[in-house]
Amino acid sequence: MNYIGSKHKLSSFLKKSITSVVGNDLSNLVFCDLFAGTGIVGRNFKPIVKQVIANDVEFYSYVLNRNYIGNSKIIEIDEKLVFLNNLKGKEGFIFQNYCENGLQNRLYFSAENGQKIDAIRQQIEQWKITKGISDDEYFFLLASLIESADKVANTASVYGAYLKKLKKSALNKMVLQSANIDVSKNVHNVYNEDSNLLIKKIKGDILYLDPPYNARQYGSNYHLLNTIAKYDLFEPQGKTGLRNYYRSAYCKKNEVKKSFEELIKNANFTYIFLSYNNEGLMAENEVRTIMEKYGKYSLKTTNYQRFKADKTENRNHKATATVEYLHILEKLV
């Protein structure tokens, strides 16, 4: 998925930086990715640590991490995948509210793909209700659906708006493709909670933080993925069909520093790594001031290509790259 703040391209930088501080042998350590997003960082550490704790307050993210982090054994349900792909489309909630020729004619998906999403999503839920699939299989199938639907979405990467006409990739017929499974002998934990509340209930060795950097709320930018994941009934609001969504304090200039310091203060972890950049709501010196209160602080930086979901001339920031900060704290217990 093309995702705001994705650390896919920074994976090698993060792993190299973290191991340079903690050491190369992480096999007995607990690694926590507290703002996990699509789970790419936790997935990279899953094979080399004792346990990964992954968390995100957004439900679509929880679904992805519940599969990629929580599932550790190969899931063999090829027959069900074939069955789902052969289902006849249904004019359900997604079609009626978010598709071409639906009641609102919101062009997030073509009519055919919207009906296919509805049919598959309803069948997955029915299997769950009748215990035709296990919990592991349920989240595997939901993750597969979210990623497959995202590939044919008629958006410029995020769901804050849809395009006026169906683009080429949105005209492709959606095929439910199997999500991956990262095999592991260990047990890993996945949560769907507010990070500042969860931090009081967990502990470990390495805490990786990748909170929102700016005022863009993930709940609005990816609201339709939450709707596919939850498949609940509500009254979509406005032109884009928004649902009620979680508003993070990390996206609010007047709240972010207080929330961040509270998180650091309550963290029961030896090493804390914070990904941030030079255009975030908190300045470099503000982050440093807070973290220095709680132990030994250091900083690593790298240049990073900006996430780009629109045309350069339409953006507030014209630079094509940002400076990515990795703030490091060895916390004093």
Secondary structure, DSSP 8 states (H G I E B T S, - for coil): ---TT--GGGHHHHHHHHHHHH-S--TT-EEEESS-TT-HHHHHHTTTSSEEEEE-SSHHHHHHHHHHTT--S----HHHHHHHHT------HHHHHHBTTSSS--TTB-HHHHHHHHHHHHHHHHHHHTTSS-HHHHHHHHHHHHHHHHHT--SSSSSSS--SS--TGGGS------------SS--EEE-S-HHHHTTT--EEEEEE----SS--HHHHTHHHHHHHH------BTTTTB------GGG-TTTHHHHHHHHHHH--EEEEEEEEETTSSS-HHHHHHHHHTTEEEEEEEEEEE---SS-GGGSS---SEEEEEEEEEEE--
